[in-house]
Amino acid sequence: MSNVSCGPEFHLIIDYDSAGIGTHRRFFLRRYGWVIWIFSTLGFLFSVPGQTMGMAVFTDYLIDALTLSRTELSIAYLVGTLLSALCLPRAGRLFDQHGGRIMMAGSSVLLALMLLYITQVPNLQELVGGSVAAGWCLILLGYFGVRFLGQGVLTSASRNILLIWFVKRRGLVSGLRGIFVSLGFALAPLLIAMLIATRGWQGALWAMASGLLLFGILSWIFVRSSPESSVVSSKKRTELEETSQQGQTLAEVKRSSLFWLYASSLSIHALFGTALTFHIVSIFEQAGRSSAEAFAYFLPAAVCSTAVNLIGGYWADTRPLKPFLIAMLGSFLFGAGGLVMLEANAGYWSLAIGFGCGGGLWGVISNLAFVRYFGTRHLGEVSGLNTALTVSASAVGPAVFSLGLDGWGSYHVPIYVCMLVLTGLLVWASVQPAPESVHQSSR
């Protein structure tokens, strides 16, 4: 007998014995989840070319190769990101229909092909006349592809498949994954820069594409979309999947104020955090601090984030999520207050601790909230909508802060606006009913 918990409304019991699954098969199902954990972790790491920190390393090289200005390239990146966000709910529906195996393998291969396309954009630009407009349109397509496939599809599929395989220890295994993902993301820009130094920017993209192709093949061989998909009998597999996967439809979720509270809270961090990272040197310079201090900020923030993500994930497995949401919003407010008084050492450490702890709690909530409240049957669509919102917010954030600097000569106005939004969300989170009970599972 195996308990399967998908949230307060979706607590089900699957009788593996009556389903015809023997002892050895049950042992295999329980242990194979750690193979899925490995591929889920690698999926996040291989999504780096679609993440801002991965693609930003190539910015100067693309500017020179395409004869675009920095503003023109930035606008192409913004538009490509926003267009990719519009397609993510549909990609989530494909995850629900076809499962994580196809989506992880397919998005990896397509992301590799998109990286190869970007290496040929200068040649294609020359082929169609060499105009700036042609280069802009061509790189826009490339940015759309890597953002949609990397930050969008591959990241979401890698997150969701782990939530389907693990129930009792979802928070803990997500936190363990977060340690390696945080380390990988922190090292990625340096490693990519080293790769460019030895192979050139196009050679670096070729190397990354080769790794993605290999990962796609291995995902197809080893990844299974769910424990039920590992059952030999297709008839019994269907019976088990119908029993184990329950949840609200996307239309029902859209009518839930609880969804919009969590999605809005995750999105404001995506906006605020991306803007801070994008303008980190300029923000610190305005506060009279050096670029070295700006980059040094990421170390204590990463330590706080990793520790809180692991501990918070472990605790969240046996506790309601509402206190974690309130703590996350409070942490970001604390960090934002430090950003306003960044000239002082107290402000610096408030920023590092607040955004570090908030980022760790952000990871806990983004992993657990939607599967716990809305179930697994339409998890791809639901998480796809949330990802579309957060990706859009991350694209808008840097532009909003730039406009604030142009209009008022400092970043204080957009910071205060973000603090006002965080305060409103904190009040909403405090009064929003979120009844839930945390069910235990042997899986």
C-alpha positions as CSV (number, residue, x, y, z in Angstrom):
1,M,0.0,0.0,0.0
2,S,1.4,3.4,-0.9
3,N,0.1,6.8,0.2
4,V,0.1,9.4,-2.5
5,S,-0.5,13.0,-1.3
6,C,-1.2,15.8,-3.7
7,G,-2.5,18.4,-1.3
8,P,-5.5,18.9,1.0
9,E,-8.0,18.0,-1.7
10,F,-6.1,15.2,-3.3
11,H,-5.1,12.6,-0.7
12,L,-5.4,9.2,-2.3
13,I,-4.3,5.6,-1.7
14,I,-2.9,3.4,-4.4
15,D,-3.0,-0.3,-3.7
16,Y,0.1,-1.5,-5.5
17,D,-0.7,-5.1,-4.5
18,S,-4.2,-5.1,-6.2
19,A,-2.7,-3.4,-9.1
20,G,-0.4,-6.3,-9.7
21,I,2.9,-4.7,-8.8
22,G,5.2,-7.2,-7.0
23,T,7.7,-6.6,-4.2
24,H,10.7,-6.2,-6.5
25,R,8.8,-3.7,-8.7
26,R,7.7,-1.7,-5.7
27,F,11.3,-1.5,-4.5
28,F,12.4,-0.4,-7.9
29,L,9.8,2.4,-8.0
30,R,10.8,3.7,-4.6
31,R,14.6,3.8,-5.5
32,Y,14.3,5.0,-9.1
33,G,13.2,8.3,-7.8
34,W,16.8,9.2,-7.0
35,V,17.7,8.6,-10.7
36,I,15.0,11.1,-11.5
37,W,16.5,13.4,-8.9
38,I,19.8,13.3,-10.8
39,F,18.3,14.1,-14.1
40,S,16.1,16.8,-12.6
41,T,19.2,18.5,-11.1
42,L,21.1,18.1,-14.4
43,G,18.1,19.5,-16.3
44,F,18.3,22.7,-14.3
45,L,22.1,22.9,-14.9
46,F,21.8,22.3,-18.6
47,S,19.2,25.1,-18.8
48,V,22.0,27.6,-18.2
49,P,22.2,28.7,-21.8
50,G,18.6,29.9,-21.5
51,Q,19.1,31.7,-18.2
52,T,20.1,35.3,-18.0
53,M,23.4,34.6,-16.3
54,G,24.3,32.1,-19.1
55,M,23.4,34.2,-22.1
56,A,24.7,37.5,-20.7
57,V,28.3,36.3,-21.1
58,F,27.9,36.4,-24.9
59,T,26.4,39.9,-24.9
60,D,29.6,41.8,-26.0
61,Y,30.5,39.2,-28.6
62,L,27.1,39.4,-30.2
63,I,27.2,43.2,-30.2
64,D,30.5,43.1,-32.1
65,A,29.4,40.3,-34.5
66,L,26.0,41.8,-35.4
67,T,27.0,45.5,-35.2
68,L,24.1,46.2,-32.8
69,S,24.1,48.7,-30.0
70,R,23.8,47.4,-26.4
71,T,20.3,48.9,-26.2
72,E,19.2,47.2,-29.4
73,L,20.5,43.9,-28.2
74,S,18.9,44.4,-24.8
75,I,15.5,45.2,-26.4
76,A,15.8,42.0,-28.5
77,Y,16.4,40.0,-25.4
78,L,13.4,41.7,-23.7
79,V,11.1,41.1,-26.6
80,G,12.3,37.5,-27.0
81,T,11.8,36.8,-23.3
82,L,8.2,38.2,-23.3
83,L,7.3,36.2,-26.4
84,S,8.6,33.1,-24.8
85,A,6.5,33.7,-21.7
86,L,3.4,33.8,-23.9
87,C,4.0,30.3,-25.1
88,L,4.8,28.7,-21.7
89,P,1.2,27.8,-20.7
90,R,0.9,25.8,-23.9
91,A,4.2,24.1,-23.2
92,G,2.9,23.2,-19.8
93,R,-0.1,21.5,-21.4
94,L,2.2,19.4,-23.5
95,F,4.0,18.3,-20.3
96,D,0.6,17.1,-18.9
97,Q,-0.2,15.3,-22.1
98,H,3.2,13.7,-22.9
99,G,5.1,13.6,-19.6
100,G,8.5,14.8,-18.4
101,R,10.5,12.2,-20.4
102,I,9.5,13.6,-23.8
103,M,9.6,17.2,-22.6
104,M,13.1,17.0,-21.0
105,A,14.6,15.1,-23.9
106,G,12.9,17.2,-26.6
107,S,13.6,20.6,-25.1
108,S,17.3,19.6,-24.5
109,V,17.8,18.7,-28.2
110,L,15.9,21.8,-29.5
111,L,17.8,24.0,-27.1
112,A,21.0,22.6,-28.5
113,L,19.8,23.3,-32.1
114,M,18.9,26.9,-31.1
115,L,22.5,27.4,-29.7
116,L,23.9,26.2,-33.1
117,Y,21.5,28.6,-34.8
118,I,22.9,31.5,-32.8
119,T,26.4,30.7,-33.9
120,Q,25.2,31.2,-37.5
121,V,23.3,34.4,-37.0
122,P,26.2,36.6,-38.2
123,N,26.4,34.5,-41.4
124,L,22.7,34.7,-41.9
125,Q,22.8,38.4,-41.4
126,E,25.3,38.8,-44.2
127,L,23.3,36.4,-46.3
128,V,20.2,38.6,-46.1
129,G,22.0,41.9,-46.7
130,G,23.9,42.6,-43.5
131,S,21.5,45.3,-42.2
132,V,21.1,46.0,-38.5
133,A,17.4,45.3,-38.7
134,A,18.1,41.8,-40.1
135,G,20.6,41.1,-37.3
136,W,18.1,42.3,-34.7
137,C,15.3,40.1,-36.0
138,L,17.6,37.0,-36.3
139,I,19.0,37.3,-32.8
140,L,15.4,38.0,-31.5
141,L,14.5,34.6,-32.8
142,G,17.5,33.1,-31.1
143,Y,16.7,34.8,-27.8
144,F,13.1,33.6,-28.0
145,G,14.3,30.0,-28.6
146,V,16.8,29.8,-25.7
147,R,14.5,31.6,-23.2
148,F,11.5,29.4,-24.2
149,L,13.3,26.1,-24.3
150,G,15.9,26.8,-21.5
151,Q,14.5,28.9,-18.8
152,G,11.0,27.9,-19.7
153,V,10.4,24.3,-20.8
154,L,13.5,22.5,-19.6
155,T,13.5,24.2,-16.2
156,S,9.7,23.6,-15.7
157,A,9.9,20.0,-16.8
158,S,12.9,19.3,-14.6
159,R,11.1,20.8,-11.6
160,N,7.7,19.1,-12.2
161,I,9.0,15.6,-12.8
162,L,10.6,15.5,-9.4
163,L,7.4,16.6,-7.8
164,I,5.6,13.7,-9.4
165,W,8.1,11.1,-8.3
166,F,8.4,12.3,-4.7
167,V,5.6,13.1,-2.4
168,K,6.6,12.7,1.3
169,R,10.0,14.3,0.8
170,R,9.3,16.8,-1.9
171,G,10.7,19.8,0.0
172,L,13.8,17.9,1.1
173,V,14.8,16.5,-2.3
174,S,14.1,19.9,-3.9
175,G,16.3,21.6,-1.3
176,L,19.1,19.1,-2.0
177,R,18.8,19.8,-5.7
178,G,18.9,23.5,-4.9
179,I,22.4,23.2,-3.4
180,F,23.9,21.9,-6.7
181,V,21.8,24.2,-8.8
182,S,22.9,27.2,-6.8
183,L,26.5,26.2,-7.0
184,G,26.2,25.5,-10.8
185,F,24.5,28.8,-11.5
186,A,27.1,30.7,-9.5
187,L,30.0,29.1,-11.4
188,A,28.3,29.1,-14.8
189,P,29.4,32.6,-16.0
190,L,33.0,31.9,-15.0
191,L,33.1,28.5,-16.7
192,I,31.5,29.9,-19.8
193,A,34.0,32.7,-19.9
194,M,36.8,30.2,-19.7
195,L,35.3,28.2,-22.5
196,I,35.0,31.3,-24.7
197,A,38.7,32.1,-23.9
198,T,39.8,28.7,-25.2
199,R,37.3,28.1,-28.0
200,G,35.8,31.5,-29.0
201,W,32.2,32.4,-28.5
202,Q,30.9,30.3,-31.3
203,G,33.0,27.3,-30.2
204,A,31.7,27.7,-26.6
205,L,28.1,27.5,-27.9
206,W,29.0,24.4,-30.0
207,A,30.4,22.8,-26.8
208,M,27.3,23.6,-24.8
209,A,25.1,22.3,-27.6
210,S,27.0,19.0,-27.7
211,G,26.4,18.6,-24.0
212,L,22.7,19.3,-24.4
213,L,22.4,16.7,-27.2
214,L,24.0,14.1,-25.0
215,F,21.8,15.0,-22.0
216,G,18.7,14.8,-24.3
217,I,19.7,11.3,-25.4
218,L,20.3,10.1,-21.8
219,S,17.1,11.7,-20.7
220,W,15.2,9.7,-23.3
221,I,16.9,6.5,-22.1
222,F,16.7,6.8,-18.4
223,V,13.9,9.3,-17.5
224,R,10.4,8.0,-16.8
225,S,7.5,10.5,-16.5
226,S,6.0,9.0,-13.4
227,P,6.3,5.9,-11.2
228,E,3.2,4.5,-12.9
229,S,4.8,4.8,-16.3
230,S,7.4,2.3,-15.1
231,V,4.8,-0.5,-14.7
232,V,5.1,-3.0,-17.5
233,S,1.4,-3.5,-18.2
234,S,0.0,-0.6,-20.2
235,K,-3.5,-1.4,-18.8
236,K,-2.4,-1.3,-15.2
237,R,-0.3,1.8,-15.9
238,T,-3.4,3.6,-17.1
239,E,-5.3,2.5,-14.1
240,L,-2.6,3.7,-11.7
241,E,-2.2,7.0,-13.5
242,E,-5.9,7.7,-13.4
243,T,-5.9,7.0,-9.6
244,S,-2.7,8.8,-8.6
245,Q,-3.0,12.0,-10.7
246,Q,-5.7,14.3,-9.5
247,G,-6.0,18.0,-9.6
248,Q,-7.8,21.1,-10.6
249,T,-8.0,22.3,-14.2
250,L,-6.2,25.5,-15.3
251,A,-9.6,27.2,-15.7
252,E,-10.4,26.4,-12.0
253,V,-7.0,27.5,-10.9
254,K,-7.3,30.8,-12.6
255,R,-10.4,31.5,-10.5
256,S,-8.5,30.8,-7.3
257,S,-7.2,33.9,-5.4
258,L,-4.7,31.5,-3.7
259,F,-3.0,30.9,-7.0
260,W,-2.8,34.6,-7.8
261,L,-1.4,35.4,-4.4
262,Y,1.5,32.9,-4.8
263,A,2.1,33.7,-8.4
264,S,2.2,37.4,-7.7
265,S,4.6,36.9,-4.8
266,L,6.9,34.8,-6.9
267,S,6.7,37.3,-9.7
268,I,7.6,40.4,-7.7
269,H,10.8,38.7,-6.6
270,A,11.6,37.8,-10.2
271,L,11.1,41.4,-11.1
272,F,13.0,42.9,-8.2
273,G,15.8,40.3,-8.0
274,T,16.5,40.4,-11.8
275,A,16.6,44.2,-11.7
276,L,19.0,44.1,-8.8
277,T,21.3,41.6,-10.5
278,F,21.2,43.4,-13.8
279,H,22.0,46.8,-12.4
280,I,24.1,45.6,-9.4
281,V,27.3,47.6,-10.2
282,S,25.4,50.8,-10.9
283,I,23.3,50.5,-7.8
284,F,26.3,50.0,-5.6
285,E,28.2,52.9,-7.3
286,Q,25.3,55.2,-6.5
287,A,25.7,54.1,-2.8
288,G,29.4,54.9,-3.0
289,R,30.5,51.3,-3.2
290,S,32.9,49.6,-5.6
291,S,32.1,47.0,-8.3
292,A,34.2,44.5,-6.2
293,E,31.8,45.0,-3.3
294,A,28.8,44.6,-5.7
295,F,30.0,41.2,-6.9
296,A,31.1,40.2,-3.4
297,Y,27.4,40.6,-2.3
298,F,26.5,37.4,-4.1
299,L,28.5,35.2,-1.8
300,P,26.8,35.9,1.5
301,A,23.4,36.0,-0.3
302,A,24.1,32.6,-1.9
303,V,25.1,31.1,1.5
304,C,21.9,32.3,3.1
305,S,19.8,31.2,0.1
306,T,21.2,27.7,0.0
307,A,20.9,27.1,3.7
308,V,17.4,28.4,4.0
309,N,16.3,26.5,0.9
310,L,17.5,23.2,2.3
311,I,16.2,23.7,5.9
312,G,13.0,25.3,4.7
313,G,12.3,22.5,2.2
314,Y,12.8,19.9,5.0
315,W,10.4,21.8,7.3
316,A,7.8,22.5,4.6
317,D,7.3,18.7,4.1
318,T,5.4,18.6,7.4
319,R,4.1,22.1,7.7
320,P,1.6,24.4,5.9
321,L,3.1,26.8,3.4
322,K,1.4,30.0,4.4
323,P,4.1,30.9,7.1
324,F,6.8,30.3,4.5
325,L,5.1,32.7,2.1
326,I,4.8,35.4,4.8
327,A,8.4,34.9,5.8
328,M,9.5,35.2,2.2
329,L,7.7,38.5,1.7
330,G,9.0,39.8,5.0
331,S,12.6,38.8,4.0
332,F,12.4,40.7,0.7
333,L,11.1,43.8,2.5
334,F,13.9,43.6,5.0
335,G,16.4,43.3,2.1
336,A,14.7,46.2,0.2
337,G,15.1,48.3,3.2
338,G,18.8,47.5,3.2
339,L,19.0,48.5,-0.4
340,V,17.7,52.0,0.4
341,M,20.4,52.5,3.0
342,L,23.1,50.7,1.1
343,E,25.7,53.3,2.1
344,A,25.8,51.9,5.6
345,N,27.2,48.5,6.5
346,A,23.9,47.6,8.1
347,G,22.2,48.2,4.8
348,Y,24.6,46.0,3.0
349,W,24.0,43.1,5.4
350,S,20.3,43.7,5.4
351,L,20.3,43.4,1.6
352,A,22.4,40.2,1.6
353,I,20.5,38.5,4.4
354,G,17.1,39.6,3.3
355,F,17.4,38.7,-0.3
356,G,19.4,35.6,0.4
357,C,16.8,34.2,2.9
358,G,14.0,35.4,0.7
359,G,15.5,33.7,-2.4
360,G,15.8,30.4,-0.4
361,L,12.2,30.6,0.6
362,W,11.3,31.5,-3.0
363,G,12.7,28.1,-4.0
364,V,10.7,26.3,-1.4
365,I,7.4,27.9,-2.4
366,S,8.0,27.7,-6.2
367,N,8.6,24.0,-5.8
368,L,5.8,23.1,-3.5
369,A,2.9,25.5,-3.7
370,F,1.1,24.6,-6.9
371,V,1.5,20.8,-6.6
372,R,0.3,20.9,-3.0
373,Y,-2.7,23.2,-3.6
374,F,-3.8,22.2,-7.1
375,G,-2.6,18.6,-7.6
376,T,-0.6,16.8,-10.3
377,R,-3.0,16.1,-13.2
378,H,-2.6,19.6,-14.7
379,L,0.6,20.5,-13.0
380,G,2.3,21.4,-16.3
381,E,-0.3,23.9,-17.3
382,V,-0.6,25.5,-13.8
383,S,3.2,25.8,-13.3
384,G,3.5,26.9,-16.9
385,L,1.2,29.8,-16.3
386,N,3.2,30.7,-13.2
387,T,6.5,30.4,-15.1
388,A,5.1,32.7,-17.8
389,L,4.3,35.3,-15.2
390,T,7.7,35.1,-13.5
391,V,9.6,35.1,-16.8
392,S,7.6,38.2,-17.9
393,A,8.4,39.9,-14.6
394,S,12.1,39.1,-14.9
395,A,12.1,40.6,-18.4
396,V,10.4,43.8,-17.3
397,G,12.3,44.4,-14.0
398,P,15.6,45.7,-15.5
399,A,13.7,48.1,-17.8
400,V,11.6,49.5,-14.9
401,F,14.7,50.2,-12.9
402,S,16.4,51.9,-15.9
403,L,13.4,54.1,-16.4
404,G,13.5,55.0,-12.7
405,L,17.1,56.0,-13.0
406,D,16.5,58.0,-16.2
407,G,13.4,59.8,-14.7
408,W,14.5,60.5,-11.2
409,G,18.3,60.1,-11.2
410,S,18.3,57.2,-8.8
411,Y,16.9,53.8,-8.2
412,H,15.0,54.8,-5.1
413,V,11.6,55.3,-6.8
414,P,11.3,51.8,-8.3
415,I,12.7,50.3,-5.1
416,Y,10.0,52.1,-3.1
417,V,7.3,50.9,-5.6
418,C,8.5,47.3,-5.1
419,M,8.4,47.8,-1.3
420,L,4.9,49.0,-1.6
421,V,3.9,45.9,-3.7
422,L,5.6,43.6,-1.2
423,T,3.8,45.3,1.7
424,G,0.4,44.8,-0.1
425,L,1.2,41.1,-0.8
426,L,2.3,40.6,2.8
427,V,-1.1,41.9,4.0
428,W,-2.9,39.8,1.5
429,A,-0.9,36.7,2.5
430,S,-1.8,37.3,6.2
431,V,-5.6,37.4,5.6
432,Q,-5.8,34.9,2.7
433,P,-7.3,31.6,3.9
434,A,-5.1,28.7,2.9
435,P,-6.5,25.5,4.6
436,E,-4.2,22.6,4.2
437,S,-3.1,19.5,5.9
438,V,0.3,17.9,5.2
439,H,-0.2,14.2,4.4
440,Q,2.6,11.7,4.7
441,S,3.6,9.2,2.0
442,S,5.9,6.3,1.8
443,R,7.0,7.3,-1.7
